[in-house]
Amino acid sequence: MNQKEHWEKVYQDKSPNEVSWYKPHLNLSLDLIVKFAASKDVKIIDVGGGASTLADDLLLEGYTHLIVLDISSEAIQKSKERLGERADEVTWIETDILRVDFPQNSFDLWHDRAAFHFLTKPDERKMYIKALAGSLKPGGFLIIASFSLEGPLKCSGLDVMRYSSETLSQELGNDFLFLESINERHQTPSGTLQEFIYCIFKKALNYSWKDERYDYLDWPLRRRNLALS
């Protein structure tokens, strides 16, 4: 079973409020986005946020350029049904984040809660960081939440990575400036406690495509019509 098949099955078999990462409202994510995205017309992408209620709450806050990306069409459809007519105010992208090519400097803020930590292979993380580095504007903000070093070793039957602010900073490289981290103890719908760490980074203003660590120059930015304008 490949990744897409896995996540489609998860959302076919369970409702969004039954998966272990479910929260009725992502209050910490929302507070951080409001803090670092003061203008309501900034472009915000939520990676892996298909069935999350974060888009609902961001719409209520008045944000007008929201993009939600998820590999699962089932997860996205559940959010569209929940939002009703307001779903048309969000750009939905059904794809694997490791396969997408965004236009350069597409986003002002990139949010990821519980997606990056599923990337257990170095090549997968390299591809993710390429997508992030190419599409987040210089000076833009990254909010990424993963299992902390005290978090579980598996989730949804899959192995995961665990991070501290130091190891996540090392993974991202010097072009992402660490600002702060916040620990969160998440209670799953079944009552299990999971330790998360939220890390906030700012992409360097003098960011250069010449960072050979990730061979950015060999990554073609093929522009797709993703309705990002």
N, C-alpha and C positions, 0 to 999 in steps of 0.2 A: 504494500500500500504506500503510495507516494504522499507527500505532504498535503497536497490539495485534497486527495481522497480522505486522508485522516481527518482534516478539519471539517470537511463537508459532513462526514459521518458523525463527528462530535455534535454538530448543530442539528443534524437530523434526529439524533437519539435523545438529545437533551434540550430543554428550553434554556434561554440565556441565564435565568436565575438559578439554574442547577449546576452550572460549571464552576469549578473551584475558584476562579479568579473574579467571579461576579461580585459587584457591589452595586446597591441601588443607585448610588451617585458617587462619582469619583471626586470627592470634595477636595482632596489634596491636589490632584491634577488640576482641577478647576481653579483653585486658589493660586497655584503657580502660574498658570496660563494668564490669569488676570493680572498677576504681578509683573510678568515679563512681556505681555502683549497689551500695552495700555491702549493702543488705538484699536478701534473695533473693525477697521477695514484691512487689517493685516491678514496675510494668507497663512492659515494654520492647517497642517496635515496631522492626522491621527493615524499612525501606522499600527495595524492589527486591531483597529477599533470597531470592527464590523458590527457587533451586537451591543457595544457599550452605549450607555446613556450619556456619555460625555458630549456628543453632538447636540443632544437635546438641551443640555444645560448651557452650552456655549451659544446656541441660538437664543435662549432666554436672556443671556447676558448682552445680546445685541451684536455678536460677531457675524460678519456678513460673507466671509470668504473661507468656508470650511471644506476640507477635503478629507474623506475617510477612505483608507485603503485597507483591504482585507483579502486574503486568499480564498475565503469561503463565500460563495454566493448565498448560501443559506443564512450565514450570519448577517450579511448586508440586507437581505430580504426581511429578516426579522426586525431590523431597525427601521426600514422603510415603512413596514406595516405599523410599527409603534408610533412613528412620527406623523403618519398620515400625509396631509397636504404639505406639511413643512419639510417633508423629505426632499422636495424639489429645490429647497434652499441649500442643499448640501451636494457637493460633487462626490459621487461614489465610484471608487476604482476597484474592480475585482481583479486582482492579480497577485502574483508572488513578488514581494518586495525585492527579491534577489534577481528578478528578471525585468524590472521596469527601468525605463530610461526617461527621466524627467528633463525638461528644459533646464538649462543652467540658471541658478539663482531664482528658483520658482517660489520658495517659501520663506516666510519670516520666522516661523516657529514650527519645530518638528517635535511631536509628542509620541512617545512609545511606552505603553505600560504592558509589560509581560509578553512582548514579541521577541525582542533581541535575545533574551536569555535562552530561547529555544535553538539558537544557532550554535551548535556545539563543534562545528568544524571550522578551522581557521579560514578556509576559502570562502565559506558562507559569510563569515563576519567581514571579510575583505570586500565582498560584493555589496553587502549592506552599507558599509562605510563609504564605498564609492558613490552609491546612490545618495546617501546623506550629504557627503561633502560636495557633490556637484550641484545639488538642488537647494541647499540651504544658503541663503544670502550671507555674505560677509557681515558680521555684526548680528546675525540671527541667533536665535536661542534654541537649544536642544534640551528637552526634558525627557529623561529616560529612566524608567522604573524597572528594576529586575529583582530577582531573588538576591538577598544579601548573603554573606558568607554563612549565616546561620539558617538560611532558607532550605527548602527541600531539595533533594537530588533529582527528583522526577516530578513531572506535571503532565496530566492528561495521558499518562502512559509513556511519555517521552523523556529522555534525558535532558537536563538543562544545565546551563552554566550559572554559577553564583559569583557575585561581584562585590567588591568594596569600591569606594570612590577612587582609590588609588589604582586598582586593577582596571577599572573601566576607563579611567583617564589614559592609562598606558595603551589600552586597546584602541582608543580613538586617535591618539597621536597628538602632537604639539599644536596643531592648528585649531584644536578645540580647548578653550580656556575654561578650566573648572571654576565654578562660582560657589556652589554649596551643595550639601547633601542632607537628606532628611530620611530617617528610618521610620518605617510604618509596619505595624503588626496587623496583618489582614486576617480576618476570620472568614473562612470559607462557609458556604451554605450548610455544610455538614458539621460545622463547629470547629474544624481544625484550624490552628493558628499557623500562619506563614509569615516569615520575616522578609520584607521588601526594603530596598533602598532606592530612593529617588535622587538622581543626580542631575544637576543643571549645569549646562555648559554654554559658552558663547563662542561662536565661530569667529576666528581672528579676522580683524578688518583687513590685514595685509595678507590674507590667505592666498597661497600660490598653488597653481596646478603642477608645480615642478617637484612636489614631494614624491621622491622616488620610492618611498616605502609602499605606496599603493599604486604606483605606475599610472597615475591619473591620465597621462598624455596618451596612453594606449586605449583609453576608454571612450569610444565614440558616443557623443550625446545625440542620439537619433531622436528628434522631436516627434512625439506622438500627440495626436489630438485628444488631450485629456481634459479639455474644457477648464484649463487652469487660469485663463485670463478673465 
